[in-house]
Amino acid sequence: MPIYPKKNCRYFRKHRAALFDGIEEGGIRAAAYSSREIHEHENDQAMDNLHDTVSTLKRLTGDIHEEVENHNRMLDRMGNDMDASRGFLSGTVDKFKMEILQGCI
């Protein structure tokens, strides 16, 4: 077995650590992911983001639909109220005309 000077001993330890870095309890740890795995992971993240966006848009369109329905009901009620007011005002004007005509004749 060769004897290393103290200076080379540290050098030996650094290279030994670098050489065996990644070996854990009898197994070799994967140092890097493959390009395909990285793209699959990115696609999964993009799909999750897309799913969240679609869910948000679905809730938003449901809220918009409900708001439109509420406004349509309110406009229908206003239209009915306007018709009733028009009928009441028309009757009042007719009565007023009759009173004027009867008073002038």
PARODO-968910 format. One record per residue: x, y, z of N, C-alpha, C in turn; residue number from 1; residue in three letters. Coordinates in steps of 0.02 Angstrom, whole numbers. Layout:
% residues N
<r><n_u>X</n_u><n_v>Y</n_v><n_w>Z</n_w><ca_u>X</ca_u><ca_v>Y</ca_v><ca_w>Z</ca_w><c_u>X</c_u><c_v>Y</c_v><c_w>Z</c_w><seq>NUM</seq><type>ALA</type></r>
...
This chain:
% residues 105
<r><n_u>43</n_u><n_v>-59</n_v><n_w>0</n_w><ca_u>0</ca_u><ca_v>0</ca_v><ca_w>0</ca_w><c_u>44</c_u><c_v>62</c_v><c_w>0</c_w><seq>1</seq><type>MET</type></r>
<r><n_u>31</n_u><n_v>107</n_v><n_w>-47</n_w><ca_u>74</ca_u><ca_v>166</ca_v><ca_w>-51</ca_w><c_u>61</c_u><c_v>213</c_v><c_w>6</c_w><seq>2</seq><type>PRO</type></r>
<r><n_u>111</n_u><n_v>248</n_v><n_w>26</n_w><ca_u>106</ca_u><ca_v>298</ca_v><ca_w>79</ca_w><c_u>103</c_u><c_v>366</c_v><c_w>46</c_w><seq>3</seq><type>ILE</type></r>
<r><n_u>51</n_u><n_v>404</n_v><n_w>62</n_w><ca_u>42</ca_u><ca_v>471</ca_v><ca_w>33</ca_w><c_u>67</c_u><c_v>523</c_v><c_w>82</c_w><seq>4</seq><type>TYR</type></r>
<r><n_u>98</n_u><n_v>573</n_v><n_w>57</n_w><ca_u>116</ca_u><ca_v>628</ca_v><ca_w>102</ca_w><c_u>52</c_u><c_v>662</c_v><c_w>126</c_w><seq>5</seq><type>PRO</type></r>
<r><n_u>57</n_u><n_v>698</n_v><n_w>180</n_w><ca_u>-2</ca_u><ca_v>731</ca_v><ca_w>209</ca_w><c_u>-38</c_u><c_v>775</c_v><c_w>158</c_w><seq>6</seq><type>LYS</type></r>
<r><n_u>-3</n_u><n_v>810</n_v><n_w>117</n_w><ca_u>-34</ca_u><ca_v>854</ca_v><ca_w>68</ca_w><c_u>-75</c_u><c_v>813</c_v><c_w>19</c_w><seq>7</seq><type>LYS</type></r>
<r><n_u>-51</n_u><n_v>758</n_v><n_w>-4</n_w><ca_u>-87</ca_u><ca_v>716</ca_v><ca_w>-51</ca_w><c_u>-144</c_u><c_v>678</c_v><c_w>-18</c_w><seq>8</seq><type>ASN</type></r>
<r><n_u>-140</n_u><n_v>667</n_v><n_w>46</n_w><ca_u>-193</ca_u><ca_v>631</ca_v><ca_w>82</ca_w><c_u>-259</c_u><c_v>670</c_v><c_w>78</c_w><seq>9</seq><type>CYS</type></r>
<r><n_u>-256</n_u><n_v>735</n_v><n_w>88</n_w><ca_u>-317</ca_u><ca_v>775</ca_v><ca_w>83</ca_w><c_u>-344</c_u><c_v>774</c_v><c_w>11</c_w><seq>10</seq><type>ARG</type></r>
<r><n_u>-299</n_u><n_v>777</n_v><n_w>-36</n_w><ca_u>-318</ca_u><ca_v>774</ca_v><ca_w>-106</ca_w><c_u>-353</c_u><c_v>708</c_v><c_w>-120</c_w><seq>11</seq><type>TYR</type></r>
<r><n_u>-327</n_u><n_v>653</n_v><n_w>-92</n_w><ca_u>-355</ca_u><ca_v>586</ca_v><ca_w>-101</ca_w><c_u>-425</c_u><c_v>583</c_v><c_w>-71</c_w><seq>12</seq><type>PHE</type></r>
<r><n_u>-434</n_u><n_v>612</n_v><n_w>-12</n_w><ca_u>-500</ca_u><ca_v>611</ca_v><ca_w>21</ca_w><c_u>-552</c_u><c_v>650</c_v><c_w>-19</c_w><seq>13</seq><type>ARG</type></r>
<r><n_u>-533</n_u><n_v>707</n_v><n_w>-47</n_w><ca_u>-580</ca_u><ca_v>747</ca_v><ca_w>-87</ca_w><c_u>-603</c_u><c_v>708</c_v><c_w>-148</c_w><seq>14</seq><type>LYS</type></r>
<r><n_u>-556</n_u><n_v>677</n_v><n_w>-183</n_w><ca_u>-574</ca_u><ca_v>640</ca_v><ca_w>-242</ca_w><c_u>-613</c_u><c_v>577</c_v><c_w>-225</c_w><seq>15</seq><type>HIS</type></r>
<r><n_u>-597</n_u><n_v>546</n_v><n_w>-169</n_w><ca_u>-634</ca_u><ca_v>487</ca_v><ca_w>-148</ca_w><c_u>-707</c_u><c_v>507</c_v><c_w>-133</c_w><seq>16</seq><type>ARG</type></r>
<r><n_u>-717</n_u><n_v>562</n_v><n_w>-98</n_w><ca_u>-785</ca_u><ca_v>585</ca_v><ca_w>-82</ca_w><c_u>-822</c_u><c_v>602</c_v><c_w>-147</c_w><seq>17</seq><type>ALA</type></r>
<r><n_u>-788</n_u><n_v>634</n_v><n_w>-193</n_w><ca_u>-820</ca_u><ca_v>651</ca_v><ca_w>-256</ca_w><c_u>-837</c_u><c_v>588</c_v><c_w>-296</c_w><seq>18</seq><type>ALA</type></r>
<r><n_u>-794</n_u><n_v>539</n_v><n_w>-293</n_w><ca_u>-804</ca_u><ca_v>477</ca_v><ca_w>-330</ca_w><c_u>-863</c_u><c_v>437</c_v><c_w>-302</c_w><seq>19</seq><type>LEU</type></r>
<r><n_u>-869</n_u><n_v>435</n_v><n_w>-236</n_w><ca_u>-921</ca_u><ca_v>394</ca_v><ca_w>-206</ca_w><c_u>-981</c_u><c_v>434</c_v><c_w>-182</c_w><seq>20</seq><type>PHE</type></r>
<r><n_u>-983</n_u><n_v>498</n_v><n_w>-199</n_w><ca_u>-1041</ca_u><ca_v>539</ca_v><ca_w>-182</ca_w><c_u>-1101</c_u><c_v>513</c_v><c_w>-221</c_w><seq>21</seq><type>ASP</type></r>
<r><n_u>-1155</n_u><n_v>502</n_v><n_w>-187</n_w><ca_u>-1215</ca_u><ca_v>477</ca_v><ca_w>-221</ca_w><c_u>-1227</c_u><c_v>403</c_v><c_w>-206</c_w><seq>22</seq><type>GLY</type></r>
<r><n_u>-1179</n_u><n_v>368</n_v><n_w>-178</n_w><ca_u>-1191</ca_u><ca_v>298</ca_v><ca_w>-160</ca_w><c_u>-1217</c_u><c_v>298</c_v><c_w>-88</c_w><seq>23</seq><type>ILE</type></r>
<r><n_u>-1276</n_u><n_v>271</n_v><n_w>-79</n_w><ca_u>-1307</ca_u><ca_v>270</ca_v><ca_w>-13</ca_w><c_u>-1329</c_u><c_v>200</c_v><c_w>3</c_w><seq>24</seq><type>GLU</type></r>
<r><n_u>-1304</n_u><n_v>173</n_v><n_w>56</n_w><ca_u>-1324</ca_u><ca_v>108</ca_v><ca_w>83</ca_w><c_u>-1333</c_u><c_v>55</c_v><c_w>29</c_w><seq>25</seq><type>GLU</type></r>
<r><n_u>-1283</n_u><n_v>47</n_v><n_w>-11</n_w><ca_u>-1284</ca_u><ca_v>-7</ca_v><ca_w>-61</ca_w><c_u>-1319</c_u><c_v>10</c_v><c_w>-125</c_w><seq>26</seq><type>GLY</type></r>
<r><n_u>-1352</n_u><n_v>65</n_v><n_w>-130</n_w><ca_u>-1386</ca_u><ca_v>85</ca_v><ca_w>-191</ca_w><c_u>-1356</c_u><c_v>148</c_v><c_w>-220</c_w><seq>27</seq><type>GLY</type></r>
<r><n_u>-1363</n_u><n_v>156</n_v><n_w>-284</n_w><ca_u>-1338</ca_u><ca_v>216</ca_v><ca_w>-316</ca_w><c_u>-1396</c_u><c_v>263</c_v><c_w>-327</c_w><seq>28</seq><type>ILE</type></r>
<r><n_u>-1389</n_u><n_v>323</n_v><n_w>-303</n_w><ca_u>-1442</ca_u><ca_v>373</ca_v><ca_w>-310</ca_w><c_u>-1437</c_u><c_v>403</c_v><c_w>-380</c_w><seq>29</seq><type>ARG</type></r>
<r><n_u>-1494</n_u><n_v>412</n_v><n_w>-412</n_w><ca_u>-1495</ca_u><ca_v>442</ca_v><ca_w>-478</ca_w><c_u>-1474</c_u><c_v>515</c_v><c_w>-472</c_w><seq>30</seq><type>ALA</type></r>
<r><n_u>-1423</n_u><n_v>534</n_v><n_w>-508</n_w><ca_u>-1396</ca_u><ca_v>602</ca_v><ca_w>-503</ca_w><c_u>-1439</c_u><c_v>652</c_v><c_w>-541</c_w><seq>31</seq><type>ALA</type></r>
<r><n_u>-1468</n_u><n_v>631</n_v><n_w>-596</n_w><ca_u>-1506</ca_u><ca_v>679</ca_v><ca_w>-636</ca_w><c_u>-1566</c_u><c_v>643</c_v><c_w>-667</c_w><seq>32</seq><type>ALA</type></r>
<r><n_u>-1618</n_u><n_v>682</n_v><n_w>-679</n_w><ca_u>-1677</ca_u><ca_v>655</ca_v><ca_w>-711</ca_w><c_u>-1667</c_u><c_v>657</c_v><c_w>-787</c_w><seq>33</seq><type>TYR</type></r>
<r><n_u>-1700</n_u><n_v>611</n_v><n_w>-820</n_w><ca_u>-1695</ca_u><ca_v>611</ca_v><ca_w>-892</ca_w><c_u>-1736</c_u><c_v>669</c_v><c_w>-921</c_w><seq>34</seq><type>SER</type></r>
<r><n_u>-1721</n_u><n_v>686</n_v><n_w>-981</n_w><ca_u>-1757</ca_u><ca_v>741</ca_v><ca_w>-1015</ca_w><c_u>-1831</c_u><c_v>725</c_v><c_w>-1019</c_w><seq>35</seq><type>SER</type></r>
<r><n_u>-1848</n_u><n_v>663</n_v><n_w>-1032</n_w><ca_u>-1918</ca_u><ca_v>643</ca_v><ca_w>-1037</ca_w><c_u>-1954</c_u><c_v>653</c_v><c_w>-971</c_w><seq>36</seq><type>ARG</type></r>
<r><n_u>-1922</n_u><n_v>633</n_v><n_w>-916</n_w><ca_u>-1953</ca_u><ca_v>641</ca_v><ca_w>-850</ca_w><c_u>-1964</c_u><c_v>715</c_v><c_w>-834</c_w><seq>37</seq><type>GLU</type></r>
<r><n_u>-1916</n_u><n_v>756</n_v><n_w>-853</n_w><ca_u>-1923</ca_u><ca_v>828</ca_v><ca_w>-841</ca_w><c_u>-1981</c_u><c_v>855</c_v><c_w>-880</c_w><seq>38</seq><type>ILE</type></r>
<r><n_u>-1987</n_u><n_v>835</n_v><n_w>-944</n_w><ca_u>-2043</ca_u><ca_v>859</ca_v><ca_w>-985</ca_w><c_u>-2110</c_u><c_v>834</c_v><c_w>-960</c_w><seq>39</seq><type>HIS</type></r>
<r><n_u>-2111</n_u><n_v>772</n_v><n_w>-936</n_w><ca_u>-2174</ca_u><ca_v>745</ca_v><ca_w>-908</ca_w><c_u>-2194</c_u><c_v>784</c_v><c_w>-846</c_w><seq>40</seq><type>GLU</type></r>
<r><n_u>-2145</n_u><n_v>799</n_v><n_w>-805</n_w><ca_u>-2159</ca_u><ca_v>838</ca_v><ca_w>-744</ca_w><c_u>-2185</c_u><c_v>907</c_v><c_w>-762</c_w><seq>41</seq><type>HIS</type></r>
<r><n_u>-2152</n_u><n_v>939</n_v><n_w>-811</n_w><ca_u>-2175</ca_u><ca_v>1005</ca_v><ca_w>-833</ca_w><c_u>-2245</c_u><c_v>1001</c_v><c_w>-863</c_w><seq>42</seq><type>GLU</type></r>
<r><n_u>-2259</n_u><n_v>948</n_v><n_w>-901</n_w><ca_u>-2326</ca_u><ca_v>939</ca_v><ca_w>-930</ca_w><c_u>-2378</c_u><c_v>929</c_v><c_w>-875</c_w><seq>43</seq><type>ASN</type></r>
<r><n_u>-2360</n_u><n_v>890</n_v><n_w>-824</n_w><ca_u>-2406</ca_u><ca_v>879</ca_v><ca_w>-768</ca_w><c_u>-2421</c_u><c_v>945</c_v><c_w>-733</c_w><seq>44</seq><type>ASP</type></r>
<r><n_u>-2370</n_u><n_v>985</n_v><n_w>-723</n_w><ca_u>-2381</ca_u><ca_v>1050</ca_v><ca_w>-691</ca_w><c_u>-2425</c_u><c_v>1095</c_v><c_w>-734</c_w><seq>45</seq><type>GLN</type></r>
<r><n_u>-2412</n_u><n_v>1094</n_v><n_w>-800</n_w><ca_u>-2452</ca_u><ca_v>1135</ca_v><ca_w>-846</ca_w><c_u>-2524</c_u><c_v>1111</c_v><c_w>-846</c_w><seq>46</seq><type>ALA</type></r>
<r><n_u>-2535</n_u><n_v>1045</n_v><n_w>-844</n_w><ca_u>-2603</ca_u><ca_v>1018</ca_v><ca_w>-842</ca_w><c_u>-2638</c_u><c_v>1038</c_v><c_w>-777</c_w><seq>47</seq><type>MET</type></r>
<r><n_u>-2602</n_u><n_v>1035</n_v><n_w>-722</n_w><ca_u>-2632</ca_u><ca_v>1056</ca_v><ca_w>-658</ca_w><c_u>-2651</c_u><c_v>1129</c_v><c_w>-660</c_w><seq>48</seq><type>ASP</type></r>
<r><n_u>-2607</n_u><n_v>1171</n_v><n_w>-688</n_w><ca_u>-2623</ca_u><ca_v>1242</ca_v><ca_w>-694</ca_w><c_u>-2683</c_u><c_v>1253</c_v><c_w>-740</c_w><seq>49</seq><type>ASN</type></r>
<r><n_u>-2684</n_u><n_v>1216</n_v><n_w>-795</n_w><ca_u>-2740</ca_u><ca_v>1222</ca_v><ca_w>-842</ca_w><c_u>-2805</c_u><c_v>1200</c_v><c_w>-809</c_w><seq>50</seq><type>LEU</type></r>
<r><n_u>-2803</n_u><n_v>1146</n_v><n_w>-770</n_w><ca_u>-2862</ca_u><ca_v>1122</ca_v><ca_w>-735</ca_w><c_u>-2887</c_u><c_v>1175</c_v><c_w>-686</c_w><seq>51</seq><type>HIS</type></r>
<r><n_u>-2841</n_u><n_v>1206</n_v><n_w>-649</n_w><ca_u>-2860</ca_u><ca_v>1258</ca_v><ca_w>-602</ca_w><c_u>-2892</c_u><c_v>1318</c_v><c_w>-639</c_w><seq>52</seq><type>ASP</type></r>
<r><n_u>-2862</n_u><n_v>1336</n_v><n_w>-696</n_w><ca_u>-2888</ca_u><ca_v>1393</ca_v><ca_w>-735</ca_w><c_u>-2957</c_u><c_v>1377</c_v><c_w>-761</c_w><seq>53</seq><type>THR</type></r>
<r><n_u>-2967</n_u><n_v>1317</n_v><n_w>-787</n_w><ca_u>-3032</ca_u><ca_v>1297</ca_v><ca_w>-814</ca_w><c_u>-3084</c_u><c_v>1296</c_v><c_w>-758</c_w><seq>54</seq><type>VAL</type></r>
<r><n_u>-3065</n_u><n_v>1271</n_v><n_w>-700</n_w><ca_u>-3112</ca_u><ca_v>1270</ca_v><ca_w>-643</ca_w><c_u>-3132</c_u><c_v>1340</c_v><c_w>-623</c_w><seq>55</seq><type>SER</type></r>
<r><n_u>-3083</n_u><n_v>1385</n_v><n_w>-622</n_w><ca_u>-3098</ca_u><ca_v>1455</ca_v><ca_w>-605</ca_w><c_u>-3145</c_u><c_v>1486</c_v><c_w>-656</c_w><seq>56</seq><type>THR</type></r>
<r><n_u>-3130</n_u><n_v>1474</n_v><n_w>-720</n_w><ca_u>-3173</ca_u><ca_v>1501</ca_v><ca_w>-773</ca_w><c_u>-3243</c_u><c_v>1472</c_v><c_w>-770</c_w><seq>57</seq><type>LEU</type></r>
<r><n_u>-3248</n_u><n_v>1408</n_v><n_w>-753</n_w><ca_u>-3314</ca_u><ca_v>1377</ca_v><ca_w>-747</ca_w><c_u>-3355</c_u><c_v>1410</c_v><c_w>-691</c_w><seq>58</seq><type>LYS</type></r>
<r><n_u>-3322</n_u><n_v>1420</n_v><n_w>-634</n_w><ca_u>-3357</ca_u><ca_v>1454</ca_v><ca_w>-578</ca_w><c_u>-3376</c_u><c_v>1525</c_v><c_w>-598</c_w><seq>59</seq><type>ARG</type></r>
<r><n_u>-3332</n_u><n_v>1559</n_v><n_w>-633</n_w><ca_u>-3344</ca_u><ca_v>1628</ca_v><ca_w>-654</ca_w><c_u>-3403</c_u><c_v>1631</c_v><c_w>-703</c_w><seq>60</seq><type>LEU</type></r>
<r><n_u>-3405</n_u><n_v>1585</n_v><n_w>-752</n_w><ca_u>-3461</ca_u><ca_v>1586</ca_v><ca_w>-799</ca_w><c_u>-3527</c_u><c_v>1568</c_v><c_w>-764</c_w><seq>61</seq><type>THR</type></r>
<r><n_u>-3524</n_u><n_v>1524</n_v><n_w>-715</n_w><ca_u>-3584</ca_u><ca_v>1509</ca_v><ca_w>-676</ca_w><c_u>-3609</c_u><c_v>1570</c_v><c_w>-638</c_w><seq>62</seq><type>GLY</type></r>
<r><n_u>-3562</n_u><n_v>1608</n_v><n_w>-609</n_w><ca_u>-3580</ca_u><ca_v>1669</ca_v><ca_w>-573</ca_w><c_u>-3609</c_u><c_v>1721</c_v><c_w>-621</c_w><seq>63</seq><type>ASP</type></r>
<r><n_u>-3579</n_u><n_v>1728</n_v><n_w>-680</n_w><ca_u>-3604</ca_u><ca_v>1775</ca_v><ca_w>-730</ca_w><c_u>-3674</c_u><c_v>1755</c_v><c_w>-752</c_w><seq>64</seq><type>ILE</type></r>
<r><n_u>-3685</n_u><n_v>1690</n_v><n_w>-764</n_w><ca_u>-3751</ca_u><ca_v>1666</ca_v><ca_w>-784</ca_w><c_u>-3803</c_u><c_v>1683</c_v><c_w>-731</c_w><seq>65</seq><type>HIS</type></r>
<r><n_u>-3786</n_u><n_v>1671</n_v><n_w>-668</n_w><ca_u>-3833</ca_u><ca_v>1686</ca_v><ca_w>-614</ca_w><c_u>-3848</c_u><c_v>1761</c_v><c_w>-611</c_w><seq>66</seq><type>GLU</type></r>
<r><n_u>-3796</n_u><n_v>1802</n_v><n_w>-620</n_w><ca_u>-3805</ca_u><ca_v>1874</ca_v><ca_w>-619</ca_w><c_u>-3850</c_u><c_v>1897</c_v><c_w>-676</c_w><seq>67</seq><type>GLU</type></r>
<r><n_u>-3840</n_u><n_v>1869</n_v><n_w>-735</n_w><ca_u>-3882</ca_u><ca_v>1886</ca_v><ca_w>-793</ca_w><c_u>-3955</c_u><c_v>1866</c_v><c_w>-780</c_w><seq>68</seq><type>VAL</type></r>
<r><n_u>-3965</n_u><n_v>1807</n_v><n_w>-753</n_w><ca_u>-4033</ca_u><ca_v>1784</ca_v><ca_w>-737</ca_w><c_u>-4066</c_u><c_v>1832</c_v><c_w>-687</c_w><seq>69</seq><type>GLU</type></r>
<r><n_u>-4029</n_u><n_v>1853</n_v><n_w>-636</n_w><ca_u>-4057</ca_u><ca_v>1900</ca_v><ca_w>-587</ca_w><c_u>-4075</c_u><c_v>1967</c_v><c_w>-620</c_w><seq>70</seq><type>ASN</type></r>
<r><n_u>-4032</n_u><n_v>1991</n_v><n_w>-664</n_w><ca_u>-4046</ca_u><ca_v>2054</ca_v><ca_w>-698</ca_w><c_u>-4106</c_u><c_v>2047</c_v><c_w>-745</c_w><seq>71</seq><type>HIS</type></r>
<r><n_u>-4112</n_u><n_v>1991</n_v><n_w>-779</n_w><ca_u>-4170</ca_u><ca_v>1980</ca_v><ca_w>-823</ca_w><c_u>-4235</c_u><c_v>1981</c_v><c_w>-783</c_w><seq>72</seq><type>ASN</type></r>
<r><n_u>-4234</n_u><n_v>1947</n_v><n_w>-725</n_w><ca_u>-4295</ca_u><ca_v>1948</ca_v><ca_w>-683</ca_w><c_u>-4311</c_u><c_v>2018</c_v><c_w>-659</c_w><seq>73</seq><type>ARG</type></r>
<r><n_u>-4259</n_u><n_v>2056</n_v><n_w>-641</n_w><ca_u>-4270</ca_u><ca_v>2124</ca_v><ca_w>-618</ca_w><c_u>-4298</c_u><c_v>2168</c_v><c_w>-675</c_w><seq>74</seq><type>MET</type></r>
<r><n_u>-4270</n_u><n_v>2160</n_v><n_w>-735</n_w><ca_u>-4296</ca_u><ca_v>2198</ca_v><ca_w>-792</ca_w><c_u>-4367</c_u><c_v>2179</c_v><c_w>-809</c_w><seq>75</seq><type>LEU</type></r>
<r><n_u>-4385</n_u><n_v>2115</n_v><n_w>-804</n_w><ca_u>-4454</ca_u><ca_v>2094</ca_v><ca_w>-815</ca_w><c_u>-4501</c_u><c_v>2127</c_v><c_w>-765</c_w><seq>76</seq><type>ASP</type></r>
<r><n_u>-4481</n_u><n_v>2128</n_v><n_w>-701</n_w><ca_u>-4522</ca_u><ca_v>2160</ca_v><ca_w>-650</ca_w><c_u>-4530</c_u><c_v>2234</c_v><c_w>-664</c_w><seq>77</seq><type>ARG</type></r>
<r><n_u>-4474</n_u><n_v>2266</n_v><n_w>-685</n_w><ca_u>-4478</ca_u><ca_v>2338</ca_v><ca_w>-701</ca_w><c_u>-4524</c_u><c_v>2350</c_v><c_w>-760</c_w><seq>78</seq><type>MET</type></r>
<r><n_u>-4520</n_u><n_v>2306</n_v><n_w>-810</n_w><ca_u>-4564</ca_u><ca_v>2312</ca_v><ca_w>-868</ca_w><c_u>-4637</c_u><c_v>2305</c_v><c_w>-848</c_w><seq>79</seq><type>GLY</type></r>
<r><n_u>-4652</n_u><n_v>2257</n_v><n_w>-805</n_w><ca_u>-4721</ca_u><ca_v>2248</ca_v><ca_w>-781</ca_w><c_u>-4744</c_u><c_v>2308</c_v><c_w>-741</c_w><seq>80</seq><type>ASN</type></r>
<r><n_u>-4700</n_u><n_v>2334</n_v><n_w>-699</n_w><ca_u>-4717</ca_u><ca_v>2393</ca_v><ca_w>-659</ca_w><c_u>-4730</c_u><c_v>2454</c_v><c_w>-704</c_w><seq>81</seq><type>ASP</type></r>
<r><n_u>-4689</n_u><n_v>2460</n_v><n_w>-756</n_w><ca_u>-4699</ca_u><ca_v>2516</ca_v><ca_w>-803</ca_w><c_u>-4765</c_u><c_v>2509</c_v><c_w>-840</c_w><seq>82</seq><type>MET</type></r>
<r><n_u>-4782</n_u><n_v>2448</n_v><n_w>-860</n_w><ca_u>-4847</ca_u><ca_v>2437</ca_v><ca_w>-893</ca_w><c_u>-4905</c_u><c_v>2456</c_v><c_w>-847</c_w><seq>83</seq><type>ASP</type></r>
<r><n_u>-4898</n_u><n_v>2435</n_v><n_w>-784</n_w><ca_u>-4951</ca_u><ca_v>2450</ca_v><ca_w>-735</ca_w><c_u>-4956</c_u><c_v>2526</c_v><c_w>-725</c_w><seq>84</seq><type>ALA</type></r>
<r><n_u>-4899</n_u><n_v>2559</n_v><n_w>-720</n_w><ca_u>-4898</ca_u><ca_v>2632</ca_v><ca_w>-711</ca_w><c_u>-4928</c_u><c_v>2667</c_v><c_w>-772</c_w><seq>85</seq><type>SER</type></r>
<r><n_u>-4911</n_u><n_v>2643</n_v><n_w>-830</n_w><ca_u>-4937</ca_u><ca_v>2672</ca_v><ca_w>-892</ca_w><c_u>-5013</c_u><c_v>2666</c_v><c_w>-894</c_w><seq>86</seq><type>ARG</type></r>
<r><n_u>-5038</n_u><n_v>2607</n_v><n_w>-875</n_w><ca_u>-5111</ca_u><ca_v>2597</ca_v><ca_w>-874</ca_w><c_u>-5144</c_u><c_v>2642</c_v><c_w>-823</c_w><seq>87</seq><type>GLY</type></r>
<r><n_u>-5115</n_u><n_v>2649</n_v><n_w>-765</n_w><ca_u>-5143</ca_u><ca_v>2692</ca_v><ca_w>-713</ca_w><c_u>-5142</c_u><c_v>2765</c_v><c_w>-736</c_w><seq>88</seq><type>PHE</type></r>
<r><n_u>-5086</n_u><n_v>2787</n_v><n_w>-764</n_w><ca_u>-5080</ca_u><ca_v>2856</ca_v><ca_w>-787</ca_w><c_u>-5128</c_u><c_v>2871</c_v><c_w>-845</c_w><seq>89</seq><type>LEU</type></r>
<r><n_u>-5136</n_u><n_v>2822</n_v><n_w>-890</n_w><ca_u>-5182</ca_u><ca_v>2831</ca_v><ca_w>-946</ca_w><c_u>-5253</c_u><c_v>2840</c_v><c_w>-921</c_w><seq>90</seq><type>SER</type></r>
<r><n_u>-5273</n_u><n_v>2800</n_v><n_w>-872</n_w><ca_u>-5340</ca_u><ca_v>2806</ca_v><ca_w>-843</ca_w><c_u>-5349</c_u><c_v>2873</c_v><c_w>-809</c_w><seq>91</seq><type>GLY</type></r>
<r><n_u>-5298</n_u><n_v>2897</n_v><n_w>-775</n_w><ca_u>-5301</ca_u><ca_v>2961</ca_v><ca_w>-740</ca_w><c_u>-5308</c_u><c_v>3018</c_v><c_w>-791</c_w><seq>92</seq><type>THR</type></r>
<r><n_u>-5269</n_u><n_v>3015</n_v><n_w>-844</n_w><ca_u>-5272</ca_u><ca_v>3067</ca_v><ca_w>-896</ca_w><c_u>-5341</c_u><c_v>3068</c_v><c_w>-928</c_w><seq>93</seq><type>VAL</type></r>
<r><n_u>-5369</n_u><n_v>3008</n_v><n_w>-943</n_w><ca_u>-5436</ca_u><ca_v>3004</ca_v><ca_w>-973</ca_w><c_u>-5488</c_u><c_v>3036</c_v><c_w>-926</c_w><seq>94</seq><type>ASP</type></r>
<r><n_u>-5483</n_u><n_v>3021</n_v><n_w>-861</n_w><ca_u>-5530</ca_u><ca_v>3051</ca_v><ca_w>-813</ca_w><c_u>-5522</c_u><c_v>3127</c_v><c_w>-811</c_w><seq>95</seq><type>LYS</type></r>
<r><n_u>-5460</n_u><n_v>3150</n_v><n_w>-813</n_w><ca_u>-5446</ca_u><ca_v>3222</ca_v><ca_w>-812</ca_w><c_u>-5476</c_u><c_v>3256</c_v><c_w>-873</c_w><seq>96</seq><type>PHE</type></r>
<r><n_u>-5468</n_u><n_v>3224</n_v><n_w>-932</n_w><ca_u>-5497</ca_u><ca_v>3252</ca_v><ca_w>-992</ca_w><c_u>-5573</c_u><c_v>3257</c_v><c_w>-987</c_w><seq>97</seq><type>LYS</type></r>
<r><n_u>-5603</n_u><n_v>3205</n_v><n_w>-960</n_w><ca_u>-5676</ca_u><ca_v>3205</ca_v><ca_w>-952</ca_w><c_u>-5698</c_u><c_v>3262</c_v><c_w>-906</c_w><seq>98</seq><type>MET</type></r>
<r><n_u>-5661</n_u><n_v>3273</n_v><n_w>-853</n_w><ca_u>-5679</ca_u><ca_v>3327</ca_v><ca_w>-806</ca_w><c_u>-5672</c_u><c_v>3394</c_v><c_w>-840</c_w><seq>99</seq><type>GLU</type></r>
<r><n_u>-5619</n_u><n_v>3402</n_v><n_w>-879</n_w><ca_u>-5609</ca_u><ca_v>3466</ca_v><ca_w>-914</ca_w><c_u>-5665</c_u><c_v>3477</c_v><c_w>-965</c_w><seq>100</seq><type>ILE</type></r>
<r><n_u>-5680</n_u><n_v>3426</n_v><n_w>-1003</n_w><ca_u>-5732</ca_u><ca_v>3432</ca_v><ca_w>-1054</ca_w><c_u>-5800</c_u><c_v>3445</c_v><c_w>-1023</c_w><seq>101</seq><type>LEU</type></r>
<r><n_u>-5814</n_u><n_v>3414</n_v><n_w>-968</n_w><ca_u>-5879</ca_u><ca_v>3424</ca_v><ca_w>-935</ca_w><c_u>-5883</c_u><c_v>3494</c_v><c_w>-904</c_w><seq>102</seq><type>GLN</type></r>
<r><n_u>-5827</n_u><n_v>3518</n_v><n_w>-880</n_w><ca_u>-5827</ca_u><ca_v>3584</ca_v><ca_w>-848</ca_w><c_u>-5832</c_u><c_v>3639</c_v><c_w>-901</c_w><seq>103</seq><type>GLY</type></r>
<r><n_u>-5805</n_u><n_v>3628</n_v><n_w>-961</n_w><ca_u>-5804</ca_u><ca_v>3679</ca_v><ca_w>-1013</ca_w><c_u>-5869</c_u><c_v>3680</c_v><c_w>-1052</c_w><seq>104</seq><type>CYS</type></r>
<r><n_u>-5905</n_u><n_v>3628</n_v><n_w>-1054</n_w><ca_u>-5966</ca_u><ca_v>3626</ca_v><ca_w>-1095</ca_w><c_u>-6025</c_u><c_v>3652</c_v><c_w>-1059</c_w><seq>105</seq><type>ILE</type></r>
